[in-house]
Amino acid sequence: MKEFYKAMEHLVWVTQLGFSLLFPLVCFLWLAHWLVGSHGWPAWIWLPAILLGLATGAATFKSFAARWLRQSRRDAAHRPSGFDKH
């Protein structure tokens, strides 16, 4: 049963990661679409929107990976010596 809860925890983290990576890009693209369509901004505004969305997603992934590695090291440090899953 413990493995099931661990798998569900990983599923939640992967889902959250996917949402956190895609939401900034979609949000910046929607903002660019709105500015170009409603306010008549030039079409080149799409390029900064794409770059900002990708940069925000990359920063989110970097912080997620750092937290994941920190948690893995913490879990490995708390295992007793000679611990092995059979």
Secondary structure, DSSP 4 states (H G I P E B T S, - for coil): -HHHHHHHHHHHHHHHHHHHHHHHHHHHHHHHHHHHHHH---GGGHHHHHHHHHHHHHHHHHHHHHHHHHHHHHHHHTSPTT----
